[in-house]
Amino acid sequence: MKLQNIVTQVKGTFSELDCTGGGVIIYKQGQTVLEEYFGVQGRQKDAMRVGPHTLFHLASVRKTYVGFAVAYAIYHNYIASIDDKLSDYLKDEKVFADVSIRHLLTHTHGLRLQNEKVMKEFKAGYNWAYRDINVELLAKVIFKVTGKTIAEIVNEQIFQTLSFTETNWFSEKWEQHVEVIHNDSPFWYKSDVCDGSKMNMYSSLRELAKWGQVLLDKGRMNGKQMIPEEIIQLMTTIQSPISKPKNLPTNGFFWFVQPQQREGNTELSPVLPQGSFQLLGYTSVAILVIPNKNITAVRGFNSFGSPKGFDYIKDIHDFGSTVYQSIL
């Protein structure tokens, strides 16, 4: 294994981003083969060094937990089918008419929020666009059908079950939290609402990697079935509607999933085998699972978006390719 190639790639990304620290963890067959941290948690003079204790802002990587809550609701028949219409659960607005739960989960819903009003961008199922309104709508559906928030479901079914103590939605920052680095206004994704619908989720890289390994192992940990395999299957297999153009990204429950035929735009490196799945956040935190080779990889930074000229698709492709080729 050429593990130093992975460290070099991740540190190369670190040098290009506007951030102060980062880290990377690689599992092979459930064993840690690489764990390295570098830099500090923020720009303060007394900023703590990044380490196993550091909690990284997950940004869109949090959607793995949002997707779990939806899969949980389907598995337990709170939601009858992934193809149920959104209007079956929320007020039947005309703009929801052709939108299903599947469309919300796979970024094919065609909705966007403009001036606090839900607008229609394209016919559901026939295009692809990354809009966070899908999380807000799914949060409302989950609460309506289960009587619980996304955060409550995730806490009961994942955090307590797997003894996770370093992953959650937070209303205030602790000393373990990274500072999300930005160059404009004093802004980070902060909210007093911790119901799972907002972008205020943090995790240690260790727990993020453990979660990825649980998904790879189809819900098992230490030889015991901790989460129903059917839930994991729903989350991590392709759920995109067949009407979607083939050259656009393919998703499970938010996860980008490698299809059999690799063509067009995707967040996954083309060298990764079919069935690999990945999520990437605006802070450049990423989690990659390669079931075919029993590899789980996570990386973390504290950037806020990408600097001008930075090609994040090329970068995440390089990360996936380097992990795959170095471990093999």
N, C-alpha and C positions, 0 to 999 in steps of 0.2 A: 504493500500500500504506500502510495506517495502522498502522505498526509500533508507534507510541507507545501505542496502545490495548492491545497485548499486554503491554508493559512495565508499564503502569498496572494491568492485571488481575493480573499475577504479583506485583507489589509490594503490591497489595491483599491477596492471599492471605498474603504474607509478614507483613503487619501483623497478621493475625488468628491466625496460628499461633504456637506457642511455639518460636521458633527464632532464630538469630542471623545467618543468611546464606542466600543463594540465587542463582539464575541462570536464564537462559533462552537457548535457541538455536533459531533457525528456519532451515530450508533450504527454498528454492523452486527446483525443477528442479536440485537438487544443489548449488546455490550458497548460501553463508551470507548471509542478508539481515538477520539480527539475532543478536547475541551480546552479552549484558550480564550482569554479575555485581554483587552488592551485599552489604554486610555482611561479617562475619568468620566464621571456621570454628568458633568455640566461645566459651565464656564467660570463658576465661582472659584476663588483662590483656594478655598479649602475643600473643593469637590472631592468626594470619595472616589477611589479607584474602582473601575468596573470589575465585578467578580461574580461568583455564584449567587451572592445575595442581591445583585442588581435586578430591579424590576423594569423591564423595557415596555414602552408604549406599543401596544399591538396594532393599533389602527385597524386596517381591514382584516388582519389575521384573526381578529376577534370573531369574524363570521363563521369560523369553525364551530364556535359555541352557539351562535345563533342558529346555524344549520342543524346542530344537534337537537336544540329545543323543538324545531319543526319536525325532525325525524321522530323524536320521542312522541309528539302529539299524533303523528300518523300511526306509529307502531301501536299506540294504546287507543286508537280509534276515536280520538278527539276530533281529528280531521279524517274524513272518510277516504279521501284520495288526493294524491298530489295534483290531479287534474281538476279538482274542485275549483269552481269559479270564486274569485275574490269577493264578488258580490253576494255569494252565499253566506258570507261571514261579516262583511262590513256593509254599511249603507250603500245601497245600489245606485251609485253615481254612474252617469252615462260613460264617464271616462274609464270605469272599471269593466265595462261590458264584456270585453274579450280576454280579460286577464285572469290567469289561473295561478294557483300556488306554484306550479312548475315554472311558470314564466318569471315569477318573483325570485325564485331560487337560482335561476340560470341567467339572469340579466337580460332576458328577452321580453320583458313586460312592456316596454315602450312608454313608460311613465317618467315624468320629471317634475320637480317642484320649482315653480317660477313665481316669484312675488307671493309666496306662501299659498299658492294655488296649484293643485295637481293638474298638469297638462299632459296631453297625448303627443308623443313624439313619433311613434310608428305603430303599425298594427302588431299586436302581441304575437310572438313566435316567429316573426319574419325578419328580425334584425337583432342586433346585440348592442347594448350600451351600458356602461358602468355608472349607475345612479343609486345613491344611498337611500332613496325613498323606499326601496324594497324592504330594507331592514325595519324602518318605521312601521310600514304596513303589516309586516309579518308579526312584529311585536304586539300590535293591536289584536291580530287574529289569535295569537297564542294565548293572550290574557283572556280573551272572550271565551275561548273554548275550554281552557283548563282552569281558569280562575287563578292562575299563577303567572308571574312575570318570567321572562326568559332567564333572568338571574336566579330566581328561586328554583327553577327546574334544573339549571346547570349546577347550582350549589348542592342540591339534594342528590342528583343523579351522577355527577362527575366529581366535584371537589370533595364531598364527604366520602363517596365510595372509593375514590383513589387516594384519599388523604392528601389532597393538594392544599397547600396553605399559602402559596406565593402567586396565585392567579386570581384576579377578581376585577370588578368595576369599582373605582375609587372616587370619592367625592372630594378628597383632599390628598395632597402629596406627602409622602413620608420620606425619610432620609434615604431609603433604598431606591426611590424612584429616580429614573434619569430625568434630566432637564431636556425637553424637546427643543432642539436648537432651530431658530428661525431668524431671519434678518429684517423682518418688518415690524409689525406690532407685537406687543408683549402677549402673545397668544399661544395657548396649547389646548388640546382637546380636553376641556374640563367641564364637568357638570355635577350638580348636586343630585341629579337623578341617577340612581344605580340599579335600574331595573333591567339592564341588558340592552336597551334600545339606543344608548349613546356611545360615543367613541372615547370613553374614559376607562378602558381596560388595560391592565398591565400584567406582566408575567415574568418570572425568571426564565432564562433560556433552558434551564434544566427541566422545569415543569412543562414547558412547551415541547421539548424533545420527548419527554415521557408520554405526553398526550399523543404525539405523533406515533410513538411506538405502540400504544394501545390501539390506535386505529389500524396500524399495520398488522397487528396481531388479532384483528377482528374482535376487539372488546375484551381480550384476555390480558391478565397481568399475573405474573408469577404462577402461571399454569391454571389460574382460576378465571372463569367467565365472569367479568365484573359488569359488563354492559352487553345487552343483547346483540348478537352478531347481525341480526336483521337491521338494526339501527345503523350500525357502521356501514353495512352494505348500501343502504339508501344514501347515506352521506357521500360516499367516496366512489360511486360508479356514475357513469354518464347519464344525466337526466335531461339534457338539452332536447328541445322538441326537434323532430326530424325536419320541420319546415324551416329551421334556421339555416342560413347559407353556410356551406361546409367550410368556407375559408375564414369563418369567425370563431372565436374561442368556444371551447366545449367545457361544460360544467357539470358537476354533481350538485350537492347542496352547497352552493357557492364555490366549492373547490374547483380549481382548474384541473381537468383530468385529461391525460394523454390518450387520444383516440388511436384506433388501429392505423388509419392513414393520416399522416402528418402533413397538413397543407394549410397555408394561410397564417393568420395571426394567432399566436398563443403565448402564454407566459411560460410555457415549459420548453426547455431546450429540446431541439429535434432529435438529439441522440438518446434521450431518455426512453425506456421501453414503454409499451402500451400498458395502461393502468396506473402509471405514476401519477401522483396528485400533489398539488402545491397551492399555497396562498402567499400573497405578498402584500405588505402594508405600506402606507404612505410614508412611514418612518424608515422604510427599507428593511424592516424585520421580515423574515421569510421562513417558511417551514415547507420542507420537501420530503415526500415519502415515496420510496421506490420499492414496492412490494416484491417485484420480480427478483431483486437482489438483496432483499431484507436490509435496506438502508433507510435511516431517518436522519435528516440534516436540518439544523436550524441556524440562523444567524441573526444578530441583533445590532442595531445602530440607534443613535438618538438624533437622526436628521429630521428635518421637516420638509418633505418633498425633495425634489432633485434640483441641483444648481443648473444654470443655463448651459446647454451643450451636453449634459449627462444623458446617455441613452439607457434608461432603466430596463428596457426589454433586452437589449444586448447584454447588460450586466447580469440580469437574472438568468439568462441563457448560459452565460459564462459560469455562473455559480453552479447551476445544475450539471453542466458538462464536466466541470472540474471535479465535482464530488463524485459523479458516476465513474469517470475515467480513472481517478486517483484511487478509489476504493477497489475497483476491479484489478 
